[in-house]
């Protein structure tokens, strides 16, 4: 698996927006990853929408569901992907042409779905930000892409 990643190949199932395909070359099968003509456009637009800062991950989840993006693992057929899956999608460097295996990144052989600039903007949006801290009993508000979004009371001695 490490060798496949080092060669820029996808050692697992391709992420949403891509397809795993097999080609016969010289009598042997070669697997590769190509853009999914139906879903790639939707995924790309999802990245663009999130990068604006106008959409939360939950709002993006709803929009993706209206475009027909569903979870292959849901108990109920046609259910939208969970928010955690949308977060993983937005954080996945595969979309800029990078294969990551056990924390090490390699140049991928697949076509990038989005630009590096768009990916970096999305990563900025995913980072939680502290909006306000006040007083000795500080209340910290975490916003943007954090799972912990909301207010947290911190008691200071």
Beta strands, then each sheet from edge to edge (+ up, - down):
strand 1: 18-25
strand 2: 28-35
strand 3: 98-101
strand 4: 104-107
strand 5: 129-130
strand 6: 137-143
strand 7: 150-155
sheet 1: 1+ 2-
sheet 2: 3+ 4-
sheet 3: 5+ 6- 7+
end
